[in-house]
């Protein structure tokens, strides 16, 4: 597995200058737990083009779609694996102009024409806002209000409990002092990740010590990050309690970090780390990032348990041509959760609604619902289509065992 597919790779970049003192608040769309906003480009002919942007503080590299590179008349150079181009001079978010000129290189995917308008299959965005851009602002991501606020350093008043963090000076990546089972660790803050990941040694030690914690194999729901070949074998588990800075999070779903990616991840972070906390664990919070003072705030906005694993148990890969390949079928109660489907099939529709060209988040909404609900799933195999009936299952249920109850009595 190529780790770059998991992280979209990372490169350091120089600090960026602010071009406007004005703060701006814009609406966000949550797609597979990813923060998506509208971004405006000024084209060489003076016209304005509105595109979708992905707010990804866990990645330091600037990404552009091939369509954007073409619209901006950028000089694209390619090898057998990828393409690159000089970045646009700036983008506009709301009324704020955000300069990109200090970023030396933008990565452009090596895509066929059908996928030219995205930076990755299954994602609607044509540009990302990486840590190398965001670190020059006060940033407030309000998941309850579906809003993103950007402002010059020191301009925002943040609310909620706060914690000092480690910000990598080369790329703006953030590590938050954390604790699991009395072990002090660092975990990244990664609002661009759809789920949390733990280092293999830590994941395996927790799984061995707590066999009653819900666990499973197969990246369903928000764990189906990109559709990597290894995702059907990924291990998932709910962790009873994670102290994350000032927060005490419970019932946290985590994925075992792919072992061949951990060294890459830690080198990128710059200090010892045990993984990352993804956006799904922060869905009830307004997350304020004060890069200038290496401080992160967590303001609770609601109390809601998101049923992200009440789904049909398929593991999917979004393709460049807009199709969705079935990589695997998760087991439920010891047997495949969907009968009549096999790896290599393509998911064509759910209850008659075509999935072609949708995002991962949109498709997983189609596959979710109340446990026990039956769905008509249209499958394509060898050019022929047929329909199977599949049930929504309650994968990775909440922790509710004698061990947790005993812990609660002692507190």
C-alpha positions in Angstrom: 0.0 0.0 0.0 1.3 3.5 -0.8 1.1 5.6 2.3 0.7 8.7 0.2 -2.7 7.5 -0.8 -3.7 7.7 2.9 -2.2 11.1 3.7 -2.0 12.6 0.2 1.7 13.1 1.1 3.1 16.2 2.8 5.8 18.8 2.0 7.0 21.7 4.1 6.3 25.2 2.8 7.3 28.7 3.8 5.1 31.0 5.9 2.4 32.8 4.0 1.6 36.5 4.4 -1.9 37.7 5.2 -3.5 39.7 2.4 -6.6 41.0 4.3 -7.3 41.9 7.9 -10.9 41.0 7.6 -12.2 37.8 9.3 -14.7 35.7 7.4 -17.3 33.0 8.3 -18.5 30.6 5.6 -20.8 27.6 5.6 -19.4 24.1 5.5 -20.6 20.8 4.1 -19.6 17.7 6.0 -18.9 15.0 3.5 -17.5 11.7 5.0 -16.7 13.9 8.0 -14.6 16.1 5.8 -15.0 19.9 5.9 -15.9 21.2 2.4 -16.3 24.9 1.6 -16.8 27.1 -1.4 -13.6 28.7 -2.8 -13.4 31.3 -5.6 -10.6 31.5 -8.2 -9.8 34.6 -10.3 -9.0 33.2 -13.8 -6.4 34.7 -16.1 -9.1 36.4 -18.1 -10.5 38.1 -15.0 -13.6 35.9 -14.6 -14.4 34.1 -11.3 -14.8 30.4 -11.0 -16.3 28.8 -7.8 -14.9 25.5 -6.8 -15.0 23.2 -3.8 -12.2 23.3 -1.2 -11.3 20.7 1.5 -10.1 22.0 4.8 -7.4 19.6 5.8 -5.1 20.8 8.6 -3.6 17.3 8.8 -1.9 17.6 5.4 0.8 20.2 4.6 0.8 19.8 0.9 -1.3 21.9 -1.5 -3.4 19.9 -4.0 -5.1 21.0 -7.2 -7.4 19.2 -9.6 -6.2 19.0 -13.2 -9.3 21.1 -14.2 -8.2 23.9 -11.9 -4.6 23.8 -13.3 -6.1 24.0 -16.8 -8.4 26.9 -15.9 -5.6 28.8 -14.3 -3.3 28.1 -17.3 -0.6 26.7 -15.0 2.4 24.9 -16.4 1.9 21.3 -15.4 4.8 18.8 -15.5 4.3 15.1 -15.0 6.2 11.8 -14.4 4.7 8.3 -14.4 3.2 8.8 -10.9 2.0 12.3 -10.5 2.0 15.9 -11.8 2.9 19.2 -10.3 2.4 22.9 -11.1 3.1 26.3 -9.6 0.2 27.3 -7.4 -2.3 30.0 -8.1 -1.4 33.4 -6.7 -4.4 33.4 -4.3 -7.8 32.1 -3.6 -10.9 33.8 -2.1 -12.9 32.4 0.8 -16.0 34.5 1.4 -14.6 38.1 1.2 -11.1 37.1 2.3 -8.2 36.7 -0.1 -5.9 33.9 0.9 -2.5 34.1 -0.7 -0.8 30.9 -2.0 2.4 32.3 -3.5 4.7 31.1 -0.7 3.8 27.5 -1.5 6.4 26.5 -4.1 4.7 23.5 -5.7 1.1 22.3 -6.0 0.5 18.6 -6.6 -1.8 17.8 -9.5 -3.2 14.2 -9.7 -2.4 12.1 -12.7 -6.0 11.7 -13.8 -7.9 10.7 -16.9 -10.3 13.3 -18.3 -13.3 11.8 -16.4 -11.8 12.5 -13.0 -10.1 15.8 -13.9 -12.4 17.9 -11.6 -11.4 16.3 -8.3 -8.2 16.0 -6.3 -9.0 12.4 -5.3 -11.7 9.9 -6.3 -14.8 10.0 -4.1 -14.1 13.6 -3.1 -15.9 16.7 -4.4 -13.0 19.2 -3.8 -10.7 20.6 -6.4 -8.3 22.3 -4.0 -7.4 21.7 -0.3 -6.5 24.1 2.4 -3.5 22.5 4.1 -1.8 23.3 7.3 0.8 25.4 5.5 -2.0 27.8 4.6 -4.2 27.5 7.7 -1.3 28.1 10.2 -1.2 31.8 9.2 -4.7 32.4 10.6 -6.9 31.9 13.6 -9.2 29.0 12.6 -12.5 28.1 14.0 -14.3 25.0 12.8 -17.8 24.7 14.2 -19.2 21.3 13.5 -22.6 22.0 15.3 -23.1 25.2 13.3 -21.6 24.0 10.1 -19.3 27.0 9.8 -15.7 27.8 9.2 -14.2 31.1 10.4 -10.8 32.5 9.3 -9.2 35.6 10.8 -5.8 37.2 11.2 -3.8 35.9 14.3 -5.2 37.3 17.5 -8.4 38.5 15.9 -10.7 35.7 17.2 -12.0 35.2 20.7 -12.1 31.4 21.3 -14.3 29.7 23.8 -14.1 26.4 25.7 -11.4 24.4 27.4 -8.0 25.0 25.9 -4.7 23.1 25.7 -1.1 23.9 24.7 -0.1 21.9 21.6 3.0 21.3 19.6 3.0 22.9 16.2 5.6 21.7 13.7 7.3 24.9 12.6 8.1 23.5 9.2 4.6 22.5 8.2 2.0 23.6 10.8 1.0 20.0 11.8 -0.4 19.8 15.3 0.2 17.3 18.1 -1.9 17.3 21.2 -0.8 15.8 24.6 -3.1 12.8 25.2 -3.5 9.8 27.4 -4.9 6.3 27.1 -4.9 3.8 29.9 -2.6 6.1 31.9 0.0 6.1 29.1 1.0 9.6 28.0 1.1 10.0 24.2 0.9 12.5 21.5 -2.0 12.4 19.0 -2.3 14.6 15.9 -5.3 16.9 15.4 -6.5 16.0 11.9 -9.9 17.5 10.9 -9.3 16.2 7.4 -9.4 12.6 8.5 -12.7 10.8 8.5 -11.8 8.6 11.5 -9.1 8.3 14.2 -6.1 6.0 13.8 -3.8 4.5 16.4 -0.3 3.1 16.0 -0.2 -0.7 15.6 1.6 -1.5 18.9 -0.8 0.7 20.9 -3.9 -0.7 19.1 -2.8 -4.3 19.6 -2.0 -3.8 23.3 -5.4 -2.2 23.9 -7.2 -5.0 22.0 -5.4 -7.7 23.9 -6.1 -6.0 27.3 -9.7 -5.4 26.5 -11.2 -8.2 24.4 -14.7 -7.1 25.3 -14.4 -3.7 23.6 -16.3 -3.8 20.3 -14.0 -4.7 17.4 -14.3 -5.9 13.8 -12.3 -6.3 10.6 -13.2 -4.4 7.5 -13.3 -0.6 6.9 -17.0 0.2 6.8 -18.6 3.6 7.2 -16.2 6.4 8.1 -13.3 3.9 8.3 -13.6 3.4 4.5 -11.3 6.3 4.0 -10.1 6.1 0.4 -10.7 2.6 -0.8 -7.1 1.3 -0.4 -6.6 -2.4 -1.3 -5.8 -3.1 2.4 -9.0 -1.6 3.8 -11.0 -4.9 3.9 -8.3 -6.2 6.3 -8.2 -3.1 8.5 -8.9 -3.6 12.2 -11.5 -1.4 14.0 -12.1 -1.0 17.7 -13.9 1.3 20.1 -11.7 2.7 22.9 -13.4 3.2 26.2 -11.7 6.5 27.0 -9.2 8.9 25.5 -7.9 12.0 27.2 -7.2 14.4 24.4 -5.8 17.6 25.8 -8.6 18.9 28.1 -11.2 16.5 26.7 -12.3 13.1 28.0 -13.7 11.3 25.0 -15.6 8.0 25.4 -16.5 5.2 23.0 -14.0 6.4 20.4 -13.9 4.4 17.2 -10.3 3.9 16.0 -8.6 2.1 13.1 -5.3 0.3 13.5 -2.7 2.5 11.6 -1.4 0.5 8.6 2.0 -0.5 9.9 3.9 0.4 6.7 2.6 4.0 7.1 3.5 4.7 10.7 7.1 5.6 10.1 6.1 7.9 7.3 3.5 9.5 9.5 5.8 10.0 12.4 8.5 11.5 10.2 6.0 14.0 8.8 4.8 15.0 12.3 8.4 15.5 13.6 8.0 14.2 17.1 7.0 10.8 18.6 3.3 10.2 18.1 0.8 7.4 18.5 -1.6 8.3 15.8 -4.3 10.9 15.1 -7.7 12.0 16.2 -10.1 12.4 13.3 -13.1 14.6 12.7 -15.7 12.0 13.7 -14.5 12.3 17.4 -15.0 16.0 17.3 -18.4 16.3 15.7 -20.0 17.9 18.7 -17.4 20.6 19.2 -16.3 24.0 17.9 -12.6 23.5 17.4 -10.6 26.7 17.6 -7.0 26.7 16.5 -4.7 29.5 17.6 -1.6 28.7 15.7 0.2 31.9 16.8 0.1 30.8 20.5 0.2 27.0 19.9 -3.2 26.6 21.6 -6.3 24.6 20.6 -9.8 25.2 22.1 -12.7 22.8 22.3 -16.1 24.4 22.8 -18.9 21.8 23.3 -21.9 22.6 21.1 -24.2 19.6 21.4 -24.4 16.1 22.8 -25.2 13.6 20.0 -24.2 10.1 19.2 -23.7 9.8 15.5 -24.5 6.3 14.2 -21.7 6.2 11.7 -21.5 2.4 11.8 -25.2 1.6 11.2 -24.5 0.7 7.6 -24.6 -2.0 5.0 -21.3 -3.8 5.3 -19.5 -3.1 2.0 -15.9 -1.9 1.7 -15.7 0.4 -1.4 -13.2 2.0 -3.6 -14.2 5.1 -5.6 -12.8 4.9 -9.1 -11.5 7.6 -11.5 -14.4 7.0 -13.8 -17.0 7.6 -11.1 -17.8 4.0 -10.3 -17.6 2.3 -6.9 -15.8 -1.1 -6.7 -16.6 -3.5 -3.9 -13.3 -4.4 -2.3 -14.8 -6.7 0.4 -17.8 -7.5 2.6 -17.5 -7.2 6.4 -18.6 -10.1 8.5 -21.5 -9.8 11.0 -22.1 -12.5 13.6 -19.4 -14.6 12.0 -20.7 -14.6 8.4 -20.7 -12.1 5.4 -23.1 -9.3 6.1 -24.3 -9.1 2.5 -25.0 -12.3 0.5 -24.6 -12.7 -3.2 -21.9 -10.0 -3.5 -18.2 -10.6 -4.1 -15.0 -8.5 -4.3 -14.6 -7.0 -7.7 -18.3 -6.3 -8.2 -19.4 -2.7 -8.6 -22.0 -1.0 -6.6 -24.4 0.6 -9.1 -27.4 1.8 -7.0 -29.0 1.8 -3.6 -32.8 1.6 -3.6 -32.8 2.5 -7.2 -30.6 5.6 -6.7 -27.5 5.5 -8.9 -24.2 6.0 -7.0 -22.1 6.8 -10.1 -20.2 10.1 -9.6 -21.2 10.6 -6.0 -18.7 11.2 -3.2 -17.8 8.6 -0.6 -19.8 10.6 2.0 -22.9 10.6 -0.2 -22.7 6.9 -0.9 -22.3 6.0 2.7 -25.3 8.1 3.6 -27.2 5.9 1.1 -25.8 2.8 2.8 -26.7 3.9 6.3 -29.9 3.9 8.3 -31.7 2.2 11.1 -30.3 -1.3 11.9 -32.4 -4.1 10.4 -33.7 -1.9 7.6 -33.6 -3.7 4.2 -32.1 -2.0 1.2 -32.2 -3.0 -2.5 -28.6 -2.9 -3.6 -27.9 -3.0 -7.4 -24.7 -4.8 -8.3 -22.8 -4.9 -11.6 -20.7 -7.9 -12.5 -19.1 -8.6 -15.9 -21.3 -6.0 -17.5 -24.6 -7.4 -16.1 -26.7 -6.0 -13.3 -28.7 -7.7 -10.6 -30.2 -6.7 -7.3 -29.7 -8.2 -3.8 -31.4 -7.4 -0.5 -29.1 -6.2 2.2 -29.7 -5.3 5.8 -28.3 -2.3 7.7 -26.3 -3.8 10.5 -25.1 -2.2 13.8 -21.4 -2.6 13.4 -19.0 -1.7 16.2 -21.6 -1.1 18.9 -21.0 1.0 22.0 -18.9 -0.2 24.9 -21.3 -1.6 27.5 -19.6 -4.4 29.4 -18.9 -5.3 33.0 -15.4 -3.8 32.9 -16.7 -0.3 31.9 -19.5 -0.5 34.5 -17.0 -1.4 37.2 -14.8 1.6 36.2 -17.8 3.9 36.5 -18.6 2.7 40.1 -15.0 3.5 41.2 -15.2 7.1 39.9 
